[in-house]
Amino acid sequence: MPDIRSGTRDLIEKGLFLPMAAAILNRDLEALDSCPFKLKQPYKQLISCSLKLAQKDLSDVRKELRKRKIKIYEAERDEAFTLYICTINGYEEKHRYFNPRIREQVTALLEYYLSLATI
């Protein structure tokens, strides 16, 4: 079994949560068209900028995962937990995440990217 250092664990978690955050930003950008806002452009600009930043980071994370030969995929999901399997240099490791924790992590990422976009 490989020794997973905190840097590798952080990379794996970014590989899990960043795609979720990018998908949410994409969905919000599309949903903005049907919202009753009078001035949609500032909101679109904020979300678009956040999405670009998240996609850039996601691209970097995916490159690093490929470089380290780490693959992540979802194996099982129920109401409370989601099981992900990580393959690291041929070794398999299972990670179970509590679904509310996933939501918290993705929310924190969204807040981070939205705050970066306003700078």
MOPAC internal coordinates of N, CA, C and O (Angstrom, degrees):
PM7 1SCF
backbone

  N    0.0000 0     0.00 0     0.00 0    0    0    0
  C    1.4569 1     0.00 0     0.00 0    1    0    0
  C    1.5257 1   108.25 1     0.00 0    2    1    0
  O    1.2310 1   119.80 1   -49.44 1    3    2    1
  N    1.3138 1   117.99 1   130.56 1    3    2    1
  C    1.4534 1   119.82 1  -178.62 1    5    3    2
  C    1.5273 1   111.97 1   -70.06 1    6    5    3
  O    1.2310 1   121.73 1   -28.84 1    7    6    5
  N    1.3040 1   114.30 1   151.16 1    7    6    5
  C    1.4614 1   120.28 1   176.26 1    9    7    6
  C    1.5259 1   107.61 1   -85.46 1   10    9    7
  O    1.2310 1   120.78 1   -69.19 1   11   10    9
  N    1.3118 1   116.11 1   110.81 1   11   10    9
  C    1.4553 1   119.43 1  -178.67 1   13   11   10
  C    1.5088 1   108.80 1   -90.69 1   14   13   11
  O    1.2310 1   121.20 1   -66.10 1   15   14   13
  N    1.3039 1   115.30 1   113.90 1   15   14   13
  C    1.4607 1   121.15 1   177.65 1   17   15   14
  C    1.5206 1   108.52 1   -81.88 1   18   17   15
  O    1.2310 1   121.09 1   -14.24 1   19   18   17
  N    1.3176 1   115.52 1   165.76 1   19   18   17
  C    1.4592 1   119.68 1  -176.79 1   21   19   18
  C    1.5279 1   111.51 1   -62.07 1   22   21   19
  O    1.2310 1   119.64 1   145.38 1   23   22   21
  N    1.3330 1   118.29 1   -34.62 1   23   22   21
  C    1.4620 1   120.83 1   178.06 1   25   23   22
  C    1.5170 1   111.73 1   -63.85 1   26   25   23
  O    1.2310 1   120.49 1   139.69 1   27   26   25
  N    1.3271 1   116.66 1   -40.31 1   27   26   25
  C    1.4608 1   121.00 1   177.94 1   29   27   26
  C    1.5170 1   110.40 1   -69.15 1   30   29   27
  O    1.2310 1   120.56 1   139.94 1   31   30   29
  N    1.3256 1   116.53 1   -40.06 1   31   30   29
  C    1.4660 1   120.02 1   178.83 1   33   31   30
  C    1.5288 1   110.34 1   -63.63 1   34   33   31
  O    1.2310 1   120.51 1   138.88 1   35   34   33
  N    1.3424 1   116.64 1   -41.12 1   35   34   33
  C    1.4705 1   120.31 1   177.13 1   37   35   34
  C    1.5203 1   110.84 1   -62.40 1   38   37   35
  O    1.2310 1   120.56 1   139.37 1   39   38   37
  N    1.3257 1   116.53 1   -40.63 1   39   38   37
  C    1.4540 1   120.96 1   178.81 1   41   39   38
  C    1.5300 1   110.84 1   -63.56 1   42   41   39
  O    1.2310 1   120.59 1   137.61 1   43   42   41
  N    1.3216 1   116.48 1   -42.39 1   43   42   41
  C    1.4624 1   121.05 1   178.41 1   45   43   42
  C    1.5258 1   110.03 1   -62.77 1   46   45   43
  O    1.2310 1   120.42 1   135.97 1   47   46   45
  N    1.3256 1   116.80 1   -44.03 1   47   46   45
  C    1.4630 1   119.41 1  -179.84 1   49   47   46
  C    1.5211 1   111.37 1   -66.16 1   50   49   47
  O    1.2310 1   119.99 1   142.37 1   51   50   49
  N    1.3231 1   117.62 1   -37.63 1   51   50   49
  C    1.4629 1   119.47 1   174.61 1   53   51   50
  C    1.5199 1   110.36 1   -63.34 1   54   53   51
  O    1.2310 1   120.80 1   141.77 1   55   54   53
  N    1.3301 1   116.08 1   -38.23 1   55   54   53
  C    1.4607 1   120.46 1   177.26 1   57   55   54
  C    1.5122 1   112.88 1   -65.13 1   58   57   55
  O    1.2310 1   120.34 1   154.62 1   59   58   57
  N    1.3136 1   116.95 1   -25.38 1   59   58   57
  C    1.4666 1   121.43 1   176.70 1   61   59   58
  C    1.5286 1   111.93 1   -83.86 1   62   61   59
  O    1.2310 1   120.62 1   132.51 1   63   62   61
  N    1.3252 1   116.42 1   -47.49 1   63   62   61
  C    1.4588 1   120.72 1  -168.82 1   65   63   62
  C    1.5314 1   114.63 1   -87.96 1   66   65   63
  O    1.2310 1   119.56 1   149.44 1   67   66   65
  N    1.3345 1   118.44 1   -30.56 1   67   66   65
  C    1.4647 1   120.23 1  -179.38 1   69   67   66
  C    1.5267 1   113.33 1   -62.57 1   70   69   67
  O    1.2310 1   118.85 1   138.72 1   71   70   69
  N    1.3447 1   119.80 1   -41.28 1   71   70   69
  C    1.4612 1   117.94 1   176.62 1   73   71   70
  C    1.5271 1   113.12 1   -62.24 1   74   73   71
  O    1.2310 1   120.80 1   146.24 1   75   74   73
  N    1.3236 1   116.07 1   -33.76 1   75   74   73
  C    1.4686 1   119.97 1   177.79 1   77   75   74
  C    1.5237 1   110.28 1   -66.80 1   78   77   75
  O    1.2310 1   120.27 1   136.04 1   79   78   77
  N    1.3174 1   117.10 1   -43.96 1   79   78   77
  C    1.4610 1   121.26 1   179.54 1   81   79   78
  C    1.5236 1   110.58 1   -64.04 1   82   81   79
  O    1.2310 1   120.03 1   137.74 1   83   82   81
  N    1.3329 1   117.54 1   -42.26 1   83   82   81
  C    1.4691 1   120.86 1   178.87 1   85   83   82
  C    1.5213 1   110.73 1   -64.47 1   86   85   83
  O    1.2310 1   119.95 1   140.99 1   87   86   85
  N    1.3215 1   117.69 1   -39.01 1   87   86   85
  C    1.4668 1   121.04 1   178.53 1   89   87   86
  C    1.5273 1   110.75 1   -64.75 1   90   89   87
  O    1.2310 1   120.40 1   140.26 1   91   90   89
  N    1.3166 1   116.85 1   -39.74 1   91   90   89
  C    1.4656 1   120.57 1   178.94 1   93   91   90
  C    1.5252 1   110.33 1   -65.95 1   94   93   91
  O    1.2310 1   120.16 1   136.74 1   95   94   93
  N    1.3154 1   117.31 1   -43.26 1   95   94   93
  C    1.4664 1   120.02 1   178.15 1   97   95   94
  C    1.5291 1   111.01 1   -63.25 1   98   97   95
  O    1.2310 1   120.17 1   139.72 1   99   98   97
  N    1.3208 1   117.29 1   -40.28 1   99   98   97
  C    1.4703 1   120.87 1   175.97 1  101   99   98
  C    1.5218 1   111.52 1   -60.69 1  102  101   99
  O    1.2310 1   120.74 1   133.91 1  103  102  101
  N    1.3220 1   116.19 1   -46.09 1  103  102  101
  C    1.4621 1   121.37 1  -179.81 1  105  103  102
  C    1.5280 1   110.97 1   -63.37 1  106  105  103
  O    1.2310 1   120.70 1   138.97 1  107  106  105
  N    1.3359 1   116.26 1   -41.03 1  107  106  105
  C    1.4595 1   120.09 1   178.85 1  109  107  106
  C    1.5244 1   111.58 1   -65.64 1  110  109  107
  O    1.2310 1   120.57 1   142.58 1  111  110  109
  N    1.3171 1   116.51 1   -37.42 1  111  110  109
  C    1.4605 1   120.85 1   178.51 1  113  111  110
  C    1.5254 1   110.66 1   -63.97 1  114  113  111
  O    1.2310 1   120.40 1   139.04 1  115  114  113
  N    1.3206 1   116.84 1   -40.96 1  115  114  113
  C    1.4654 1   120.87 1   177.40 1  117  115  114
  C    1.5261 1   111.42 1   -69.87 1  118  117  115
  O    1.2310 1   120.09 1   140.97 1  119  118  117
  N    1.3216 1   117.44 1   -39.03 1  119  118  117
  C    1.4641 1   121.43 1  -178.70 1  121  119  118
  C    1.5195 1   112.10 1   -70.04 1  122  121  119
  O    1.2310 1   120.46 1   158.96 1  123  122  121
  N    1.3103 1   116.72 1   -21.04 1  123  122  121
  C    1.4578 1   121.24 1  -178.92 1  125  123  122
  C    1.5298 1   112.05 1   -64.05 1  126  125  123
  O    1.2310 1   120.58 1   151.82 1  127  126  125
  N    1.3282 1   116.50 1   -28.18 1  127  126  125
  C    1.4613 1   120.28 1   179.41 1  129  127  126
  C    1.5261 1   112.48 1   -63.87 1  130  129  127
  O    1.2310 1   120.42 1   148.36 1  131  130  129
  N    1.3212 1   116.80 1   -31.64 1  131  130  129
  C    1.4616 1   119.51 1  -178.23 1  133  131  130
  C    1.5273 1   113.10 1   -96.30 1  134  133  131
  O    1.2310 1   119.81 1  -176.37 1  135  134  133
  N    1.3208 1   117.97 1     3.63 1  135  134  133
  C    1.4608 1   121.97 1   178.75 1  137  135  134
  C    1.5278 1   110.23 1   -79.09 1  138  137  135
  O    1.2310 1   120.54 1   -28.83 1  139  138  137
  N    1.3241 1   116.58 1   151.17 1  139  138  137
  C    1.4649 1   119.71 1  -177.48 1  141  139  138
  C    1.5345 1   114.66 1   -84.00 1  142  141  139
  O    1.2310 1   119.58 1  -157.62 1  143  142  141
  N    1.3209 1   118.42 1    22.38 1  143  142  141
  C    1.4572 1   120.46 1   177.86 1  145  143  142
  C    1.5257 1   109.74 1   -66.75 1  146  145  143
  O    1.2310 1   120.94 1   -38.14 1  147  146  145
  N    1.3262 1   115.80 1   141.86 1  147  146  145
  C    1.4634 1   119.42 1   176.57 1  149  147  146
  C    1.5175 1   110.59 1   -76.19 1  150  149  147
  O    1.2310 1   120.75 1   139.01 1  151  150  149
  N    1.3171 1   116.17 1   -40.99 1  151  150  149
  C    1.4609 1   121.13 1   179.86 1  153  151  150
  C    1.5256 1   109.19 1  -114.05 1  154  153  151
  O    1.2310 1   120.86 1   -85.66 1  155  154  153
  N    1.3044 1   115.96 1    94.34 1  155  154  153
  C    1.4628 1   120.80 1  -176.71 1  157  155  154
  C    1.5205 1   112.38 1   -84.14 1  158  157  155
  O    1.2310 1   120.11 1   154.30 1  159  158  157
  N    1.3097 1   117.39 1   -25.70 1  159  158  157
  C    1.4621 1   121.37 1  -171.93 1  161  159  158
  C    1.5351 1   113.83 1   -57.67 1  162  161  159
  O    1.2310 1   118.53 1   135.89 1  163  162  161
  N    1.3366 1   120.41 1   -44.11 1  163  162  161
  C    1.4776 1   118.32 1   178.91 1  165  163  162
  C    1.5279 1   112.79 1   -61.34 1  166  165  163
  O    1.2310 1   120.43 1   142.84 1  167  166  165
  N    1.3181 1   116.79 1   -37.16 1  167  166  165
  C    1.4617 1   120.46 1   179.62 1  169  167  166
  C    1.5321 1   110.15 1   -70.20 1  170  169  167
  O    1.2310 1   120.75 1   138.51 1  171  170  169
  N    1.3343 1   116.18 1   -41.49 1  171  170  169
  C    1.4587 1   119.92 1   177.70 1  173  171  170
  C    1.5257 1   110.63 1   -61.93 1  174  173  171
  O    1.2310 1   121.17 1   138.78 1  175  174  173
  N    1.3146 1   115.37 1   -41.22 1  175  174  173
  C    1.4565 1   119.91 1  -179.40 1  177  175  174
  C    1.5334 1   110.81 1   -64.64 1  178  177  175
  O    1.2310 1   120.39 1   137.01 1  179  178  177
  N    1.3240 1   116.85 1   -42.99 1  179  178  177
  C    1.4632 1   121.39 1   178.99 1  181  179  178
  C    1.5276 1   110.96 1   -62.19 1  182  181  179
  O    1.2310 1   120.66 1   132.19 1  183  182  181
  N    1.3241 1   116.35 1   -47.81 1  183  182  181
  C    1.4656 1   120.21 1  -178.37 1  185  183  182
  C    1.5238 1   110.55 1   -68.34 1  186  185  183
  O    1.2310 1   120.04 1   140.33 1  187  186  185
  N    1.3330 1   117.52 1   -39.67 1  187  186  185
  C    1.4684 1   120.75 1   179.16 1  189  187  186
  C    1.5218 1   111.53 1   -62.83 1  190  189  187
  O    1.2310 1   120.58 1   136.69 1  191  190  189
  N    1.3115 1   116.49 1   -43.31 1  191  190  189
  C    1.4587 1   120.60 1   178.95 1  193  191  190
  C    1.5342 1   110.46 1   -64.51 1  194  193  191
  O    1.2310 1   120.53 1   137.11 1  195  194  193
  N    1.3215 1   116.59 1   -42.89 1  195  194  193
  C    1.4707 1   121.10 1   177.42 1  197  195  194
  C    1.5133 1   110.68 1   -62.06 1  198  197  195
  O    1.2310 1   120.61 1   138.60 1  199  198  197
  N    1.3231 1   116.44 1   -41.40 1  199  198  197
  C    1.4610 1   121.70 1   179.88 1  201  199  198
  C    1.5200 1   111.11 1   -64.11 1  202  201  199
  O    1.2310 1   119.92 1   138.46 1  203  202  201
  N    1.3200 1   117.76 1   -41.54 1  203  202  201
  C    1.4708 1   120.83 1   178.35 1  205  203  202
  C    1.5206 1   111.10 1   -62.50 1  206  205  203
  O    1.2310 1   120.60 1   137.76 1  207  206  205
  N    1.3216 1   116.46 1   -42.24 1  207  206  205
  C    1.4638 1   120.31 1   178.56 1  209  207  206
  C    1.5309 1   111.20 1   -64.12 1  210  209  207
  O    1.2310 1   120.79 1   136.82 1  211  210  209
  N    1.3253 1   116.09 1   -43.18 1  211  210  209
  C    1.4644 1   120.61 1  -179.98 1  213  211  210
  C    1.5308 1   110.29 1   -66.18 1  214  213  211
  O    1.2310 1   120.03 1   139.20 1  215  214  213
  N    1.3279 1   117.54 1   -40.80 1  215  214  213
  C    1.4572 1   120.48 1   179.94 1  217  215  214
  C    1.5290 1   111.64 1   -66.59 1  218  217  215
  O    1.2310 1   120.37 1   143.97 1  219  218  217
  N    1.3145 1   116.90 1   -36.03 1  219  218  217
  C    1.4689 1   120.98 1   177.22 1  221  219  218
  C    1.5264 1   109.48 1   -63.24 1  222  221  219
  O    1.2310 1   120.63 1   132.22 1  223  222  221
  N    1.3313 1   116.39 1   -47.78 1  223  222  221
  C    1.4666 1   120.26 1   178.61 1  225  223  222
  C    1.5258 1   111.20 1   -63.77 1  226  225  223
  O    1.2310 1   120.31 1   140.78 1  227  226  225
  N    1.3293 1   117.01 1   -39.22 1  227  226  225
  C    1.4607 1   121.15 1   179.02 1  229  227  226
  C    1.5256 1   110.50 1   -63.69 1  230  229  227
  O    1.2310 1   120.43 1   139.87 1  231  230  229
  N    1.3073 1   116.79 1   -40.13 1  231  230  229
  C    1.4622 1   120.93 1   177.32 1  233  231  230
  C    1.5293 1   110.40 1   -61.68 1  234  233  231
  O    1.2310 1   120.67 1   135.48 1  235  234  233
  N    1.3245 1   116.32 1   -44.52 1  235  234  233
  C    1.4703 1   120.75 1   178.50 1  237  235  234
  C    1.5280 1   111.55 1   -63.07 1  238  237  235
  O    1.2310 1   120.68 1   138.87 1  239  238  237
  N    1.3236 1   116.30 1   -41.13 1  239  238  237
  C    1.4735 1   120.66 1   179.90 1  241  239  238
  C    1.5272 1   109.90 1   -65.12 1  242  241  239
  O    1.2310 1   120.33 1   136.50 1  243  242  241
  N    1.3243 1   116.98 1   -43.50 1  243  242  241
  C    1.4666 1   119.82 1  -179.93 1  245  243  242
  C    1.5248 1   111.86 1   -63.74 1  246  245  243
  O    1.2310 1   120.45 1   141.41 1  247  246  245
  N    1.3303 1   116.74 1   -38.59 1  247  246  245
  C    1.4708 1   119.99 1   176.66 1  249  247  246
  C    1.5232 1   110.69 1   -62.86 1  250  249  247
  O    1.2310 1   120.78 1   136.49 1  251  250  249
  N    1.3233 1   116.11 1   -43.51 1  251  250  249
  C    1.4630 1   120.26 1  -179.90 1  253  251  250
  C    1.5314 1   111.03 1   -66.54 1  254  253  251
  O    1.2310 1   120.05 1   141.23 1  255  254  253
  N    1.3293 1   117.51 1   -38.77 1  255  254  253
  C    1.4649 1   120.73 1   177.27 1  257  255  254
  C    1.5302 1   110.17 1   -62.62 1  258  257  255
  O    1.2310 1   120.30 1   136.37 1  259  258  257
  N    1.3342 1   117.03 1   -43.63 1  259  258  257
  C    1.4617 1   120.53 1   177.79 1  261  259  258
  C    1.5320 1   110.88 1   -62.77 1  262  261  259
  O    1.2310 1   121.12 1   138.03 1  263  262  261
  N    1.3227 1   115.47 1   -41.97 1  263  262  261
  C    1.4650 1   120.20 1  -179.29 1  265  263  262
  C    1.5303 1   111.25 1   -61.85 1  266  265  263
  O    1.2310 1   120.66 1   141.16 1  267  266  265
  N    1.3245 1   116.34 1   -38.84 1  267  266  265
  C    1.4720 1   120.63 1  -179.75 1  269  267  266
  C    1.5261 1   112.94 1   -88.37 1  270  269  267
  O    1.2310 1   120.55 1  -177.42 1  271  270  269
  N    1.3346 1   116.55 1     2.58 1  271  270  269
  C    1.4722 1   122.79 1   179.77 1  273  271  270
  C    1.5221 1   111.78 1    58.85 1  274  273  271
  O    1.2310 1   121.40 1  -130.75 1  275  274  273
  N    1.3361 1   114.93 1    49.25 1  275  274  273
  C    1.4618 1   121.68 1   178.46 1  277  275  274
  C    1.5184 1   108.03 1  -112.34 1  278  277  275
  O    1.2310 1   120.95 1   -51.72 1  279  278  277
  N    1.3250 1   115.79 1   128.28 1  279  278  277
  C    1.4577 1   121.35 1   176.19 1  281  279  278
  C    1.5199 1   108.13 1  -120.76 1  282  281  279
  O    1.2310 1   121.19 1   -39.76 1  283  282  281
  N    1.3327 1   115.32 1   140.24 1  283  282  281
  C    1.4639 1   120.98 1  -177.90 1  285  283  282
  C    1.5204 1   107.71 1  -128.27 1  286  285  283
  O    1.2310 1   120.36 1   -46.96 1  287  286  285
  N    1.3261 1   116.92 1   133.04 1  287  286  285
  C    1.4490 1   119.12 1   173.18 1  289  287  286
  C    1.5243 1   110.23 1  -149.13 1  290  289  287
  O    1.2310 1   122.02 1   -26.95 1  291  290  289
  N    1.3200 1   113.74 1   153.05 1  291  290  289
  C    1.4679 1   120.33 1  -179.87 1  293  291  290
  C    1.5179 1   108.75 1   -81.13 1  294  293  291
  O    1.2310 1   120.98 1   -50.23 1  295  294  293
  N    1.3209 1   115.74 1   129.77 1  295  294  293
  C    1.4609 1   120.22 1  -178.15 1  297  295  294
  C    1.5226 1   112.47 1  -103.41 1  298  297  295
  O    1.2310 1   120.56 1   142.97 1  299  298  297
  N    1.3192 1   116.53 1   -37.03 1  299  298  297
  C    1.4650 1   119.68 1  -172.16 1  301  299  298
  C    1.5227 1   109.56 1  -156.70 1  302  301  299
  O    1.2310 1   120.65 1   -33.84 1  303  302  301
  N    1.3177 1   116.35 1   146.16 1  303  302  301
  C    1.4621 1   120.97 1   178.56 1  305  303  302
  C    1.5212 1   108.92 1  -143.36 1  306  305  303
  O    1.2310 1   121.25 1   -42.67 1  307  306  305
  N    1.3290 1   115.22 1   137.33 1  307  306  305
  C    1.4640 1   120.47 1   170.67 1  309  307  306
  C    1.5246 1   107.75 1  -135.36 1  310  309  307
  O    1.2310 1   120.05 1    13.51 1  311  310  309
  N    1.3327 1   117.51 1  -166.49 1  311  310  309
  C    1.4642 1   120.34 1  -175.80 1  313  311  310
  C    1.5219 1   112.91 1   -65.75 1  314  313  311
  O    1.2310 1   120.06 1   149.18 1  315  314  313
  N    1.3172 1   117.49 1   -30.82 1  315  314  313
  C    1.4616 1   120.61 1  -172.61 1  317  315  314
  C    1.5317 1   114.18 1  -106.40 1  318  317  315
  O    1.2310 1   120.03 1   145.91 1  319  318  317
  N    1.3179 1   117.56 1   -34.09 1  319  318  317
  C    1.4619 1   120.51 1  -172.98 1  321  319  318
  C    1.5232 1   111.67 1  -132.76 1  322  321  319
  O    1.2310 1   121.77 1   -24.79 1  323  322  321
  N    1.3314 1   114.22 1   155.21 1  323  322  321
  C    1.4585 1   121.72 1   171.95 1  325  323  322
  C    1.5184 1   107.03 1  -126.64 1  326  325  323
  O    1.2310 1   120.87 1   -48.30 1  327  326  325
  N    1.3320 1   115.93 1   131.70 1  327  326  325
  C    1.4538 1   122.08 1  -179.36 1  329  327  326
  C    1.5249 1   109.01 1  -103.04 1  330  329  327
  O    1.2310 1   121.15 1   -54.29 1  331  330  329
  N    1.3250 1   115.41 1   125.71 1  331  330  329
  C    1.4585 1   121.67 1   175.70 1  333  331  330
  C    1.5167 1   107.92 1  -115.72 1  334  333  331
  O    1.2310 1   121.23 1   -36.02 1  335  334  333
  N    1.3248 1   115.26 1   143.98 1  335  334  333
  C    1.4554 1   120.75 1   176.59 1  337  335  334
  C    1.5183 1   107.76 1  -113.65 1  338  337  335
  O    1.2310 1   121.18 1   -51.61 1  339  338  337
  N    1.3177 1   115.35 1   128.39 1  339  338  337
  C    1.4643 1   122.35 1   178.62 1  341  339  338
  C    1.5212 1   107.50 1  -111.01 1  342  341  339
  O    1.2310 1   121.06 1   -50.63 1  343  342  341
  N    1.3041 1   115.57 1   129.37 1  343  342  341
  C    1.4529 1   121.38 1   175.03 1  345  343  342
  C    1.5172 1   107.26 1  -107.02 1  346  345  343
  O    1.2310 1   120.66 1   -61.59 1  347  346  345
  N    1.3202 1   116.34 1   118.41 1  347  346  345
  C    1.4582 1   122.51 1  -177.83 1  349  347  346
  C    1.5207 1   107.96 1  -121.81 1  350  349  347
  O    1.2310 1   120.84 1   -69.92 1  351  350  349
  N    1.3193 1   115.99 1   110.08 1  351  350  349
  C    1.4789 1   121.83 1  -178.60 1  353  351  350
  C    1.5258 1   112.22 1    50.30 1  354  353  351
  O    1.2310 1   120.56 1  -138.86 1  355  354  353
  N    1.3214 1   116.54 1    41.14 1  355  354  353
  C    1.4500 1   120.94 1   177.87 1  357  355  354
  C    1.5150 1   115.28 1    89.22 1  358  357  355
  O    1.2310 1   119.87 1   168.89 1  359  358  357
  N    1.3212 1   117.84 1   -11.11 1  359  358  357
  C    1.4610 1   121.42 1   177.51 1  361  359  358
  C    1.5122 1   109.30 1   -94.70 1  362  361  359
  O    1.2310 1   121.43 1   -38.92 1  363  362  361
  N    1.3078 1   114.87 1   141.08 1  363  362  361
  C    1.4526 1   120.46 1  -177.58 1  365  363  362
  C    1.5195 1   110.47 1  -104.57 1  366  365  363
  O    1.2310 1   121.25 1   -42.52 1  367  366  365
  N    1.3254 1   115.22 1   137.48 1  367  366  365
  C    1.4544 1   120.31 1   178.22 1  369  367  366
  C    1.5225 1   107.89 1  -136.34 1  370  369  367
  O    1.2310 1   120.80 1   -42.99 1  371  370  369
  N    1.3266 1   116.08 1   137.01 1  371  370  369
  C    1.4593 1   120.89 1  -178.33 1  373  371  370
  C    1.5247 1   109.82 1  -103.53 1  374  373  371
  O    1.2310 1   121.27 1   -42.67 1  375  374  373
  N    1.3264 1   115.18 1   137.33 1  375  374  373
  C    1.4629 1   121.57 1   177.83 1  377  375  374
  C    1.5297 1   107.92 1  -127.99 1  378  377  375
  O    1.2310 1   120.83 1   -55.65 1  379  378  377
  N    1.3213 1   116.03 1   124.35 1  379  378  377
  C    1.4714 1   120.45 1   176.12 1  381  379  378
  C    1.5152 1   108.05 1  -106.23 1  382  381  379
  O    1.2310 1   121.14 1   -50.57 1  383  382  381
  N    1.3209 1   115.43 1   129.43 1  383  382  381
  C    1.4625 1   121.13 1   179.86 1  385  383  382
  C    1.5230 1   109.00 1  -118.38 1  386  385  383
  O    1.2310 1   121.70 1   -44.31 1  387  386  385
  N    1.3092 1   114.35 1   135.69 1  387  386  385
  C    1.4565 1   122.12 1   174.64 1  389  387  386
  C    1.5284 1   106.83 1   -71.95 1  390  389  387
  O    1.2310 1   119.88 1   -53.84 1  391  390  389
  N    1.3249 1   117.82 1   126.16 1  391  390  389
  C    1.4661 1   121.26 1  -173.86 1  393  391  390
  C    1.5347 1   113.88 1   -55.45 1  394  393  391
  O    1.2310 1   118.86 1   139.72 1  395  394  393
  N    1.3408 1   119.78 1   -40.28 1  395  394  393
  C    1.4738 1   118.36 1   174.77 1  397  395  394
  C    1.5335 1   112.95 1   -62.32 1  398  397  395
  O    1.2310 1   119.79 1   149.51 1  399  398  397
  N    1.3206 1   118.01 1   -30.49 1  399  398  397
  C    1.4683 1   120.31 1   176.55 1  401  399  398
  C    1.5270 1   110.23 1   -68.56 1  402  401  399
  O    1.2310 1   120.50 1   141.00 1  403  402  401
  N    1.3186 1   116.66 1   -39.00 1  403  402  401
  C    1.4667 1   120.17 1   176.17 1  405  403  402
  C    1.5153 1   109.44 1   -60.10 1  406  405  403
  O    1.2310 1   120.89 1   135.54 1  407  406  405
  N    1.3299 1   115.91 1   -44.46 1  407  406  405
  C    1.4670 1   120.37 1   179.44 1  409  407  406
  C    1.5317 1   110.96 1   -60.74 1  410  409  407
  O    1.2310 1   120.54 1   137.61 1  411  410  409
  N    1.3291 1   116.57 1   -42.39 1  411  410  409
  C    1.4748 1   120.62 1   178.89 1  413  411  410
  C    1.5241 1   111.46 1   -63.11 1  414  413  411
  O    1.2310 1   120.41 1   136.68 1  415  414  413
  N    1.3232 1   116.82 1   -43.32 1  415  414  413
  C    1.4603 1   120.70 1  -179.34 1  417  415  414
  C    1.5254 1   111.54 1   -64.87 1  418  417  415
  O    1.2310 1   120.55 1   137.76 1  419  418  417
  N    1.3231 1   116.56 1   -42.24 1  419  418  417
  C    1.4653 1   120.75 1   179.71 1  421  419  418
  C    1.5311 1   109.87 1   -68.45 1  422  421  419
  O    1.2310 1   120.16 1   141.66 1  423  422  421
  N    1.3227 1   117.29 1   -38.34 1  423  422  421
  C    1.4662 1   120.72 1   176.37 1  425  423  422
  C    1.5185 1   110.63 1   -61.90 1  426  425  423
  O    1.2310 1   120.39 1   137.40 1  427  426  425
  N    1.3199 1   116.85 1   -42.60 1  427  426  425
  C    1.4688 1   120.59 1   178.13 1  429  427  426
  C    1.5308 1   110.72 1   -62.52 1  430  429  427
  O    1.2310 1   120.06 1   139.55 1  431  430  429
  N    1.3278 1   117.49 1   -40.45 1  431  430  429
  C    1.4667 1   120.44 1   176.95 1  433  431  430
  C    1.5239 1   111.34 1   -64.10 1  434  433  431
  O    1.2310 1   120.35 1   137.69 1  435  434  433
  N    1.3194 1   116.94 1   -42.31 1  435  434  433
  C    1.4744 1   120.50 1   178.59 1  437  435  434
  C    1.5240 1   110.66 1   -61.74 1  438  437  435
  O    1.2310 1   120.56 1   135.77 1  439  438  437
  N    1.3237 1   116.54 1   -44.23 1  439  438  437
  C    1.4669 1   119.92 1   178.38 1  441  439  438
  C    1.5229 1   110.69 1   -62.19 1  442  441  439
  O    1.2310 1   120.76 1   140.04 1  443  442  441
  N    1.3164 1   116.15 1   -39.96 1  443  442  441
  C    1.4658 1   120.81 1   179.71 1  445  443  442
  C    1.5272 1   110.98 1   -62.65 1  446  445  443
  O    1.2310 1   119.99 1   130.59 1  447  446  445
  N    1.3226 1   117.62 1   -49.41 1  447  446  445
  C    1.4697 1   120.54 1  -177.41 1  449  447  446
  C    1.5293 1   112.14 1   -69.82 1  450  449  447
  O    1.2310 1   120.35 1   145.22 1  451  450  449
  N    1.3160 1   116.94 1   -34.78 1  451  450  449
  C    1.4685 1   119.40 1   176.87 1  453  451  450
  C    1.5295 1   110.68 1   -67.12 1  454  453  451
  O    1.2310 1   120.93 1   142.90 1  455  454  453
  N    1.3284 1   115.82 1   -37.10 1  455  454  453
  C    1.4713 1   118.24 1   178.67 1  457  455  454
  C    1.5281 1   111.15 1   -70.60 1  458  457  455
  O    1.2310 1   119.80 1   145.55 1  459  458  457
  N    1.3263 1   117.99 1   -34.45 1  459  458  457
  C    1.4649 1   120.85 1   177.08 1  461  459  458
  C    1.5271 1   111.28 1   -66.86 1  462  461  459
  O    1.2310 1   120.64 1   145.20 1  463  462  461
  N    1.3097 1   116.38 1   -34.80 1  463  462  461
  C    1.4615 1   120.83 1  -177.46 1  465  463  462
  C    1.5129 1   112.14 1   -70.25 1  466  465  463
  O    1.2310 1   119.90 1   158.47 1  467  466  465
  N    1.3170 1   117.79 1   -21.53 1  467  466  465
  C    1.4559 1   120.35 1  -178.04 1  469  467  466
  C    1.5252 1   112.29 1   -85.81 1  470  469  467
  O    1.2310 1   120.28 1   168.80 1  471  470  469
  N    1.3118 1   117.07 1   -11.20 1  471  470  469
  C    1.4604 1   120.70 1  -177.69 1  473  471  470
  C    1.5135 1   110.85 1   -77.55 1  474  473  471
  O    1.2310 1   120.10 1   180.00 1  475  474  473

